[in-house]
Every structure is written in structure tokens, then in C-alpha cells.
């Protein structure tokens, strides 16, 4: 036999009573850079960042075929703007290779003035020497160009999450060797 609760019991459940009932329970919030709007700004010279995707959400509307990711992949964002005076042949390189990570990372590199709109590079499992880490790169281009870096967990959905270390560098390739002297082949 079912016992019915009276409406007077329901009326007794006040917001104050609910807060008191759940006092002591921690509710985790997503990381500040959970969406592109909260992207962590990378300095003009790059840097190394310790981050987390713990409690991160998936950004709906991203390309579901990007490096095997789905819209359910938890992710966080960083952004870097090409500074004035950077040589035009400089690169932006973002990598979790050689860095600590508690999960199989996927990196994606976008451009876009105020939002990541143009996918330039995407990588999961960079090389045999970097099997569960990732590396993306692109020519830096003109001063003022904004690059967006997405760090996500491979495979989407639920599973291993946690911390990672992201390295962002802006190397300038060496100049090409001089041409051989006349008469040399």
C-alpha cells in the first residue's frame, strides 16, 4: 500500500530547508576556461599551463568528426594573439608531448577574431614517442591574429579525466642555407 504525502509536507520544504539538507556537500564547478568565452590568455611569448578537464563540459556545435572527437568530449580553451614584431615565419606550437597528463589528450588549433571558427590543425596521439599526447602547429601569420587551442579528452563521453600540462611556444624556423657558390652542384 502506498502512503501519500500531504501537500502540507511539500509546503514545508523551503529553500532554507533545502540548503540546510545539502550543507557540507561540495558541488564542483567547471574550469574557468570551459568555453571559448572563458579561454585562458597565453602571453605573447607562449608559456606552460597546468590545467584540468575535471568537471569540464562539452561544447555543443563543434565539428563531431574533429580528430575522432564527439560533441560529448569534455574540453577547455586557451587563446593566443600574434604580437606585433613577431617574425612572419614564426609558428605557434601547442603540445602535451613530454608533459604530464592524466588522460589521452586531443588538441585542436583554430583561428577566429572573437570565437574559434576556422579549424587549422587537430591531433590525437602525435607519434610513437608521444602515443597518448598531442601536438598542433600552424604559421603564426600577421600580428593581431587570434589562435584558439582546444584541449580535450580523446574518445568523448565519460571516462578518465583530470589534469594535463600544455606547452605553447612560438618558434621561428632557422633561415634556409645559403645557395652553393657558382659552379658547385
Secondary structure as GFF3:
##gff-version 3
##sequence-region A 1 185
A	DSSP	alpha_helix	7	12	.	.	.	ID=ss1
A	DSSP	alpha_helix	15	21	.	.	.	ID=ss2
A	DSSP	three_ten_helix	36	38	.	.	.	ID=ss3
A	DSSP	beta_strand	40	41	.	.	.	ID=ss4
A	DSSP	beta_strand	47	52	.	.	.	ID=ss5
A	DSSP	three_ten_helix	66	68	.	.	.	ID=ss6
A	DSSP	beta_strand	75	81	.	.	.	ID=ss7
A	DSSP	beta_strand	91	95	.	.	.	ID=ss8
A	DSSP	beta_strand	105	111	.	.	.	ID=ss9
A	DSSP	beta_strand	118	124	.	.	.	ID=ss10
A	DSSP	beta_strand	135	139	.	.	.	ID=ss11
A	DSSP	beta_strand	146	153	.	.	.	ID=ss12
A	DSSP	beta_strand	163	169	.	.	.	ID=ss13
###
